[in-house]
Amino acid sequence: MAETITVEPIDEAHTVDGQEGPRLWWRIMDTRIGIVPVPVFVAIVAMIAVYVMKGEVPADLTTNILILGAGGFACAEIGKHIPFLRKVGAAAILATFVPSLLVYLGAIPKPLKESISTFTEQSNFLYLFIGSIIVGSILGMDRKMLIGGFVKILVPILLGSIAAAVVGCLVGTALGLGFKHTAFMVVVPVLGGGVGEGAIPLSIGYAALSGGVQGDLLAEILPAVMFGSLAAILLAGGLNLLGKRKPHLTGEGQLQPGEHDVHLTGDEAPRFMPDLQTIGAAVILAMTFYLAGALVQKLTGFPGPVTMLFLAVIFKLGRLITPKLEQGAYRNYQFFAGIVTYPLLFAIGVAKTPWEKLMSAFNLPEIITILATVTTLVATGFVTGRFVNIYPIEAGIVAACRASQGGTGDVAILSASNRMMMMPFAQVATRIGGALTVTLALALVAKFGI
């Protein structure tokens, strides 16, 4: 993650043309909001304000690098300075939900919102990020333990899902929501894999099977998706804090005990330090895997990110990637995890997180039901992880991704818990778990009604 606001010392011996440099100005330039120097931040805000007054903000890459960088890191820095909450992922939460609130309040002008939304939708920014994170983190895993990790993590995911569904349905029914409403309109949306892969297919299926209006059904189930994801982010941040206090419960992002066989970190890492060409080759490799996944999804409907994940695993296990290229992929992962996360979350908040949908979940019975569902999911993952030799905190965080808002929610959950290297496992939980949940739910609705 990016550093907080810091002032880096200026080398006293540094001179320009034989004269001592402007040290005060250098100190100002080295004072940063995240990675953005304060004078540059002020200049960005001023220039974007002029564009807004002109009525049109460019939606291109260059402009949005500045907008999202300034906005994302500003929100994150505020989160990093909130007492206690900064320890449970406030930076990621604020980077996601503050822009959503600002859009709702009209504080982000329409031309600026349209620029961010257009860029986010048309650039496929999210999947550039997810592709780099998945490929880099998989190629950085221990080869001997890679398959074992994927097999083992299915246990807390499966048991957590079952326990969460049972507890959620019981709590909602006890609070007067009714069993069918609780199951199909609250619990299933929470576990459905997000918006695009969960809520939308559910609403289409529900409408076809019940004769209802798809738009109305989507509006009814979206709040559960949004609030469930928020609850998962908070719980994941809490697990990260628990890991700081009880280190024996966590591998700090490593799923199970073991060593890296490619030495991506530690004393031997410099042997594989990649040059710029190798890092560039790793970016091309990651995007090739992504495009292959997108093509498979177009032809078969199978989730593209999961295909991308499988390809990375095959290449890793088959030793089809050199250690140097693996290190290049890992460095690419580090760049995206450390520099791109908060700008991406800001974009998600503006373009994909409607504040009014989140707020419409705020009636007490539904809030309690969602919290019971997500808490049971995470707690069961935490407890069962021990029985398959997975660190409990990592197991709980991956289980939390079952309640995420799709790929965007996975990014927020893993960012809040500082576990971005676990994106491959998060994608298994979200994509495959969500698809199975939606399929089972529609089959039950077809048989028993809604």
C-alpha positions in Angstrom: 0.0 0.0 0.0 1.0 3.6 -0.5 2.8 5.4 2.2 1.1 8.1 4.3 2.0 11.8 4.0 5.7 12.0 4.6 8.5 14.6 4.2 11.6 13.0 2.8 14.9 14.6 3.9 16.8 16.5 1.3 20.5 15.7 0.7 22.4 18.6 2.1 25.2 18.1 -0.4 22.8 18.2 -3.4 23.5 21.3 -5.6 22.3 22.7 -8.9 24.9 24.3 -11.1 27.2 24.6 -8.2 24.6 26.4 -6.1 22.7 24.9 -3.2 19.3 23.9 -4.4 15.9 25.3 -3.2 15.6 23.0 -0.2 12.3 24.5 1.1 10.6 23.8 -2.3 12.1 20.4 -2.4 10.6 19.6 1.0 7.2 20.8 -0.2 7.5 18.7 -3.3 8.4 15.7 -1.2 5.4 16.1 1.0 2.9 13.8 -0.6 -0.8 12.7 -0.4 -0.2 9.0 -1.0 2.1 9.2 -4.0 1.0 12.6 -5.2 3.2 15.6 -4.3 1.1 18.3 -2.6 1.8 21.1 -5.2 0.9 18.6 -8.0 -2.3 17.7 -6.1 -3.3 21.4 -5.9 -2.5 21.8 -9.6 -4.6 18.7 -10.5 -7.6 20.0 -8.5 -7.3 23.5 -10.1 -7.1 22.1 -13.7 -10.0 19.7 -13.2 -12.1 22.6 -11.8 -11.5 24.6 -14.9 -12.7 21.6 -17.1 -15.8 21.2 -14.9 -16.6 24.9 -15.3 -16.3 24.4 -19.1 -18.9 21.6 -18.8 -16.9 18.7 -20.1 -14.0 16.7 -18.5 -12.0 14.4 -20.8 -12.7 10.7 -20.2 -9.3 9.6 -21.5 -6.5 7.7 -19.7 -4.3 10.7 -19.1 -6.9 12.8 -17.4 -8.3 10.0 -15.3 -4.9 8.9 -14.0 -4.8 12.4 -12.4 -8.4 12.4 -11.2 -8.4 8.9 -9.7 -4.9 9.3 -8.3 -5.7 12.5 -6.5 -9.1 11.4 -5.4 -8.2 7.8 -4.4 -5.1 8.8 -2.4 -6.8 11.7 -0.7 -9.6 9.5 0.6 -7.1 6.8 1.6 -5.0 9.3 3.5 -8.0 10.5 5.5 -8.8 6.8 6.3 -5.2 6.2 7.5 -5.5 9.0 10.0 -8.8 8.0 11.6 -8.1 6.5 15.1 -8.8 2.8 15.4 -10.7 2.6 12.1 -7.4 3.0 10.2 -6.5 -0.4 11.6 -9.5 -2.2 10.2 -9.3 -1.0 6.6 -10.6 2.6 6.8 -8.4 3.7 3.9 -10.0 1.2 1.5 -13.5 1.8 2.9 -13.2 5.6 2.5 -11.6 5.3 -1.0 -14.7 3.3 -2.1 -17.6 4.8 -0.2 -16.7 8.5 0.2 -16.9 9.1 -3.6 -20.2 7.2 -3.7 -21.6 9.5 -1.1 -20.2 12.6 -2.8 -21.9 11.5 -6.1 -25.2 11.1 -4.2 -24.8 14.5 -2.6 -24.0 16.1 -5.9 -20.5 17.2 -4.6 -18.9 15.5 -7.5 -20.1 17.5 -10.5 -21.9 15.7 -13.3 -19.1 16.3 -15.9 -16.5 14.8 -13.5 -18.7 11.8 -12.7 -19.4 11.2 -16.4 -15.6 11.3 -17.1 -14.8 8.8 -14.4 -17.7 6.5 -15.2 -17.0 6.5 -18.9 -13.4 5.8 -18.4 -14.0 3.0 -15.9 -16.6 1.2 -18.1 -14.8 1.6 -21.4 -11.2 1.0 -20.3 -11.8 -2.3 -18.5 -9.6 -0.8 -15.8 -10.8 -3.3 -13.2 -9.7 -6.4 -15.2 -6.3 -4.9 -16.0 -5.8 -4.7 -12.3 -7.3 -8.1 -11.4 -5.3 -9.8 -14.3 -2.0 -8.3 -13.0 -2.8 -9.2 -9.4 -3.9 -12.8 -10.2 -1.0 -13.7 -12.5 1.6 -12.0 -10.4 0.5 -13.6 -7.2 0.1 -17.1 -8.6 3.6 -17.0 -10.2 4.9 -15.8 -6.9 3.5 -18.8 -5.0 5.3 -21.9 -3.9 4.8 -24.4 -6.7 4.7 -27.4 -4.3 1.9 -25.9 -2.3 -0.1 -24.2 -5.0 -2.6 -27.0 -5.8 -2.8 -28.0 -2.2 -3.8 -24.4 -1.3 -6.6 -24.4 -3.9 -8.0 -27.7 -2.7 -7.7 -26.9 1.0 -9.4 -23.5 0.7 -12.5 -25.1 -0.7 -13.2 -26.5 2.8 -13.7 -23.2 4.6 -15.4 -21.7 1.6 -17.9 -24.5 1.4 -18.5 -25.0 5.1 -18.7 -21.2 5.6 -21.3 -20.8 2.8 -23.5 -23.6 4.3 -23.3 -22.2 7.8 -23.9 -18.7 6.6 -27.0 -19.7 4.6 -28.5 -21.6 7.5 -27.8 -18.9 10.1 -28.9 -16.1 7.8 -32.2 -17.8 7.0 -32.9 -18.6 10.6 -32.2 -15.1 11.8 -34.2 -13.4 9.1 -37.2 -15.7 9.6 -37.0 -15.1 13.4 -37.1 -11.3 12.8 -40.2 -11.5 10.7 -38.8 -11.3 7.2 -40.3 -14.6 6.1 -38.2 -17.7 5.1 -38.5 -17.3 1.3 -37.8 -13.6 1.4 -34.8 -14.0 3.7 -33.4 -16.9 1.6 -33.9 -15.5 -1.9 -33.9 -11.7 -1.4 -31.2 -11.4 1.3 -29.0 -14.4 1.9 -28.6 -15.6 -1.7 -27.8 -12.1 -3.0 -25.1 -11.7 -0.3 -23.5 -15.0 -1.4 -24.3 -14.6 -5.1 -20.9 -13.3 -6.3 -21.6 -9.6 -6.7 -23.7 -7.5 -9.1 -22.8 -8.6 -12.6 -22.4 -12.3 -11.9 -24.9 -12.5 -9.0 -27.6 -9.8 -8.6 -28.4 -9.3 -12.3 -28.7 -13.0 -13.2 -30.7 -13.6 -10.1 -33.1 -10.8 -10.9 -33.5 -12.0 -14.5 -34.1 -15.6 -13.3 -36.5 -14.5 -10.6 -38.5 -12.4 -13.1 -38.8 -15.2 -15.6 -39.9 -17.7 -13.0 -42.2 -15.5 -11.0 -43.6 -13.1 -13.6 -42.2 -10.1 -11.7 -40.5 -7.0 -13.1 -36.7 -7.6 -13.4 -35.8 -3.9 -12.6 -37.9 -4.0 -9.5 -36.4 -7.3 -8.3 -32.9 -6.0 -9.0 -33.6 -2.9 -6.9 -34.8 -5.1 -4.1 -31.8 -7.4 -3.9 -29.0 -4.9 -4.7 -28.9 -3.5 -1.1 -28.1 -6.9 0.3 -25.2 -7.2 -2.1 -23.8 -3.7 -1.3 -24.2 -4.0 2.5 -23.0 -7.6 2.6 -19.8 -6.4 0.8 -19.3 -3.5 3.3 -19.7 -5.9 6.2 -17.1 -8.3 4.6 -14.7 -5.4 4.2 -15.0 -4.4 7.9 -14.6 -8.0 9.1 -11.6 -8.6 6.9 -10.0 -5.4 8.2 -10.7 -6.7 11.7 -9.0 -10.0 11.0 -5.9 -8.1 9.8 -5.9 -6.3 13.1 -6.2 -9.6 15.0 -3.3 -11.0 13.0 -1.1 -8.1 14.2 -1.9 -8.9 17.8 -1.8 -12.7 17.4 0.9 -13.4 14.7 0.6 -17.2 15.2 -2.9 -17.0 13.5 -1.7 -15.5 10.2 0.7 -16.0 7.4 0.5 -12.3 6.5 -1.0 -13.3 3.1 0.6 -16.7 2.8 -2.2 -19.3 2.9 -0.3 -22.1 4.6 3.1 -22.7 6.2 5.9 -23.1 3.6 8.7 -21.5 1.7 8.7 -19.7 -1.7 10.6 -21.9 -4.2 11.3 -19.0 -6.5 12.7 -16.7 -3.8 10.7 -13.7 -4.8 11.5 -12.1 -1.5 14.5 -12.4 0.9 18.3 -12.6 0.4 18.2 -14.5 -2.9 15.7 -12.2 -4.6 18.3 -9.9 -6.3 19.4 -12.9 -8.5 16.1 -12.6 -10.2 15.6 -8.8 -10.1 14.0 -8.2 -13.5 14.9 -5.4 -16.0 12.2 -3.2 -17.5 11.9 -5.4 -20.5 11.1 -8.4 -18.3 8.5 -6.5 -16.4 7.0 -5.4 -19.7 6.9 -9.0 -20.9 5.1 -10.0 -17.6 2.4 -7.3 -18.3 1.9 -8.7 -21.8 1.7 -12.3 -20.3 -0.9 -11.2 -17.8 -3.0 -9.5 -20.4 -2.7 -12.5 -22.7 -4.1 -14.7 -20.0 -6.9 -12.2 -19.5 -7.8 -12.0 -23.2 -7.9 -15.8 -23.3 -10.3 -15.8 -20.4 -12.5 -13.2 -21.9 -12.6 -15.2 -25.2 -13.6 -18.4 -23.3 -16.3 -16.4 -21.4 -17.7 -15.1 -24.7 -17.8 -18.5 -26.3 -18.9 -20.6 -23.4 -20.1 -18.3 -20.6 -17.5 -19.7 -18.2 -16.1 -16.9 -16.0 -13.1 -15.2 -17.7 -11.2 -14.5 -14.5 -11.3 -18.2 -13.5 -10.0 -19.2 -16.9 -7.2 -16.7 -16.5 -6.5 -18.1 -13.0 -6.3 -21.7 -14.4 -3.9 -20.7 -17.1 -1.6 -19.0 -14.6 -1.7 -22.2 -12.5 -0.9 -24.4 -15.5 2.0 -22.3 -16.6 3.3 -22.2 -13.0 3.1 -25.9 -12.3 4.4 -26.8 -15.8 7.5 -24.6 -15.3 6.6 -22.8 -18.5 7.7 -19.5 -17.0 11.3 -18.7 -16.2 12.2 -17.6 -12.7 13.1 -14.2 -14.1 9.7 -13.7 -15.8 8.0 -14.9 -12.6 9.9 -12.2 -10.7 8.8 -9.7 -13.4 5.2 -10.8 -12.9 5.6 -10.4 -9.2 7.0 -6.9 -9.5 4.1 -6.0 -11.8 1.8 -7.3 -9.0 3.6 -5.2 -6.5 3.1 -2.1 -8.6 -0.6 -2.6 -9.0 -1.2 -3.6 -5.4 0.8 -0.6 -4.0 0.0 2.2 -6.5 -3.2 1.4 -8.4 -5.5 0.0 -5.6 -6.8 3.3 -4.2 -7.4 5.0 -7.6 -9.3 1.9 -8.6 -11.4 1.9 -5.5 -12.2 5.6 -6.1 -13.4 4.7 -9.6 -15.5 1.9 -8.3 -17.1 4.2 -5.7 -18.1 6.7 -8.4 -19.1 4.4 -11.2 -20.2 1.1 -9.6 -21.4 1.8 -6.0 -24.7 3.6 -5.9 -25.1 5.2 -2.4 -28.9 5.0 -2.5 -28.8 1.3 -2.9 -26.5 0.8 0.0 -28.7 3.1 2.2 -31.9 1.3 1.3 -30.6 -1.8 3.1 -30.7 0.2 6.4 -33.8 -1.4 8.0 -33.0 -3.2 11.2 -34.2 -6.8 10.4 -32.2 -6.9 7.1 -29.1 -5.3 8.6 -29.1 -7.9 11.4 -29.7 -10.7 8.9 -26.9 -9.6 6.6 -24.5 -9.1 9.5 -25.4 -12.6 10.9 -24.8 -14.1 7.5 -21.5 -12.5 6.8 -20.2 -12.9 10.3 -21.1 -16.6 10.3 -19.4 -17.0 6.9 -16.1 -15.4 8.1 -16.1 -17.1 11.5 -16.7 -20.6 10.0 -13.9 -20.0 7.6 -11.6 -18.9 10.4 -12.4 -22.0 12.5 -12.3 -24.6 9.8 -9.1 -23.3 8.3 -7.2 -24.8 11.2 -8.4 -28.3 10.3 -6.9 -28.2 6.8 -3.6 -26.5 7.9 -4.5 -23.1 6.6 -3.8 -20.0 8.6 -7.2 -19.1 10.3 -7.0 -15.4 9.4 -6.3 -16.1 5.7 -9.1 -18.7 5.6 -11.5 -16.2 7.2 -10.5 -13.4 4.7 -11.0 -15.7 1.7 -14.4 -16.8 3.1 -15.3 -13.1 3.4 -14.9 -12.8 -0.3 -17.9 -15.1 -0.7 -19.9 -12.0 0.3 -18.1 -9.5 -1.9 -19.5 -7.2 -4.5 -17.9 -9.2 -7.3 -14.4 -8.3 -8.4 -14.7 -4.8 -7.1 -15.6 -6.2 -3.7 -12.6 -8.6 -3.7 -10.3 -5.6 -4.3 -11.8 -3.7 -1.4 -11.7 -6.7 1.0 -8.2 -7.7 0.2 -7.0 -4.1 0.3 -8.6 -3.5 3.7 -6.9 -6.6 5.1 -3.6 -6.0 3.2 -3.8 -9.4 1.5 -3.9 -8.5 -2.2 -1.7 -11.5 -2.9 -4.6 -13.7 -2.1 -6.7 -12.5 -5.1 -6.5 -16.0 -6.9 -8.3 -17.6 -3.9 -10.7 -14.7 -3.6 -11.7 -15.2 -7.2 -12.4 -18.9 -6.6 -14.6 -18.0 -3.7 -16.4 -15.2 -5.5 -16.8 -16.5 -9.1 -17.2 -20.2 -8.6 -19.0 -20.0 -5.2 -21.3 -17.2 -6.6 -22.1 -19.2 -9.8 -23.0 -22.3 -7.8 -25.2 -20.2 -5.4 -27.1 -18.5 -8.2 -27.7 -21.8 -10.0 -28.9 -23.6 -6.9 -31.1 -20.6 -5.9 -32.8 -20.5 -9.4 -33.4 -24.2 -9.3 -35.1 -23.9 -5.9 -37.2 -21.0 -7.0 -38.3 -23.0 -10.1 -39.5 -25.8 -7.7 -40.9 -23.9 -4.7 -41.6 -20.4 -6.0 -40.4 -17.1 -4.4 
